[in-house]
């Protein structure tokens, strides 16, 4: 079998695909020749070469309608990238139940509902790939974003379970993303000096770019990863060094 990263003719849905890591993922799939549909809660300018739909991924009925629209327009759905997610920092001791419910809904429940909708299409057409964008926060302490870390840990567990249930026609994998430079880097990590200090702790010496995360997603969606399912691929530049090395 000829192996390739050429995804010409493939239809890809990327949630939250117009900004940050999502934009890098969209760009990587476009570079691979795929037709990409993005979605977000509001109408925004599409990434050049892609199309955009408005959809709140926490709304199950809206998600079903979105997938139906993509299939009606393009005839199929080959790849779903569950990228939409995130959480503001907060104190876990005082955050409201409503706040935690929203974080869990966006980062865990929504990817499951989207995966269900995509799986129905992919099983019928005979193949498909789902890539869940998770976080290194799933497997280390996540102070100030405790609910987010817990949701991402759940997403990683969900990935393995769905891969087992939905194979052999549908492959399901996750990417545990580390620190990544986006348009929100300064808001999250501070000024250039602080960002440089953080990057100096990363073995590869810098944060990821969104497109580098996208390249991993393209690999997992391609036939180069034809026997990869239920995997958790870490994309963190080598990890976080233990504290004792800096004391």
N, C-alpha and C positions, 0 to 999 in steps of 0.2 A: 504494500500500500504506500503510495506517495504521501509523504507527510508535509504539511504546509501551514504557514500562518496566514495564508490568503483566505479571507472570509468573504470574498466577492459573492454576492447573491444571498448572503445570510442577513436575517432581520434580527436586530438587537434592540431590546428595551432597557434603558438605563434610567433608574429613578434618581431624581436629584442630579441630573446629568448636565446641568448648564453652568455650574460654578464649582470651585474648589476641586477636590479629588474627583468628583463626578464629571467635571469638564475634561479632566485629563483622561478619564476612562473613555468618554465619548470620542475624544480626539484619537485615541489609540485604536479604537474599533474602526473609525473612519479611515485611518491610515491603512488598516488591514483590508479595506475594500467593502466593509459591511455597510448596510443601510441602518442608521441609528435613529431610534425614536427616543426622545427624552421626555420626562414629565416632572412637574413641580406643582405646588399649590397655586401658583400665579402665572399669568401670561408673561413670558420673558422673550427676549431675542434669542432665537435658536443658535446653537453652535453652527457655523457655516458648514453646509453639507448634510445637516441633520434636520429632522422635523421635531416639533414640540407639541405636547398635549398638556392641558391643565388637569391635574388629578391630585386629590388629597389621598395619599396612600394609606391613611388610617381609616378610610371609608371603604368598606368591603364592596358595596354596590358600585362605587366609582371605579374601583380596581377592576371588577369584572367587566364593566363597560369599556374601560381603557384597553384591556387585552382584546376584547371583541372588536374594537375599532382597529387596532393594529392588524389583526388577522384579516378583517374585512378589506382593509386597504392593500395589504401586502401578500395575503394568501397563506402566511405562516408566521411562526415566531420561533426562532432558533436559539436565542440566548436571552436570558433575563439577568441583569445585574442589579441586585438589591443594594443600592448605594445610599439612598436617602436615610439620614439619621443624624445623631448628634445630641448634645445636651449642654445647657448652661451650667456653670459651676454653682454649687449650693452646698449648704451644710446639711448632711444627711439627718442630723438630729432634729432639725426644725422644719425640713421640707414637708409640704403637705401631701397627704395621700393622692390628691388630684394631680399634683406635680409628678409624682412617681408614676402614676397611671399613664400620663402622657408620654413620659420617657419610655416606658415599657411598650406602649402602643406603637410608637414610631420605630423603635429599634429592634423589636422582637415580633410583635403581633403582625405588623404590616408586612414585613418580609415573608412571614408564613402565608398570609392571605395571597400575596402576589405570587409566591411559589406555587400555591394550589391552582391559581388561575392559569399560570403558565404551564404547569404540568399537564393539565387537561388537554391543552393544545398539543404539547410535545408528545404525549403518549399516543395521541391519535395520528400524528404525522410520522411517528416512528423514531424520533430523535430530538435531542435538545440538551442544553447545558444551562445550569443556574449557578451564578457566582454571587455569594454573599459577602459584602464588604464588612468585615468585623474589625476588631481592634486589639492591640496588645493589652489594653485595659481589661480584656476578658480573662487574662491569666496572671495578673499581678494586682496588688492593691490599687484601688482607684479613688483615693480621697478627693472629695468635693464633686465627684461624678460617680458616686457609688451605684446608683440605679442604672446608669449607662453601662458601667462595667459588668454588672449582673446581667443586663439585657444582652450584651455582646457575648458573654459566656453562654447564655441560653441559645444565642444564634449559632455559635460553634457546635453546641450539642445538637441543635436542630439540623444542622448541615449533615452530620453523620447519620442521623436517623432517616432523613429524607433520601439520602443517597442509597441507603439499604432498602427502603421501601419502593423507590421509584426506578431503580435499575432493572433491566439493563438499558432501557431506552433513554432515560434521563440521567445525566451526571450532575451531581451537586457538590460544590466545593466552596471554601471560604478563604478569604485573605485577611490575615490579622495585620493591620496596618499600624506602623509606628508613627513617629513624628514626620510631618509632611508640610512643606512650604506651600501656602495658599494665600489668597488675598486677605485672609483673616489671621495670618501668622502673628502680626504685631499685636492684635487684640488678645490673642491667647497667651503669647510668651513674652511680650514686652519689646523694648527697643532693639536696635541692631546689636548692641554690645551684649545684651542678655541672650539674644538668639545665638550669637557666635559662641558664647560660653556653653550653651546647651549643646550646640552642634559639636563642640570639642569633646564631649563625652561619648559621642556616637562612634563606634569603630570605623565606619566609612567616612567620618569627618564632616558629615552634613546631613540635613534632613532630605527626605525623598522629594521628588517632584511629582505632581499629580499624574503626569504621563507615565512615570515609572510604575506607579501602581496600576495604571491602565494596561501597561505591557504585560503584567502578570495576569490580569483578567483576560486579555486576549489569548495568552498561552493556555489558560485553563479552559477557554471556550473552543480552542482549536483542536484539530485532530492530532497535534503533537501531544496532547494530554488525553488521548483516547482511552487510556486505562487508569486515569486518575479520577477518583470519585470518593467523596467522604473525607477529602484531605483538608487540612488547615495549613495554608502556606503563609509563613511569617515573612513580612516585608518591612523590616525595621532597621536595616543597615548594620546588623550584627548584634543588636540588643543593648541593654542597659548594663553598664559595669556595676559590680557590687560596691556598696558604700565603703567597705573596708579598704578598697584600693585608693580612696581619696581622703582617708583620715591620717 
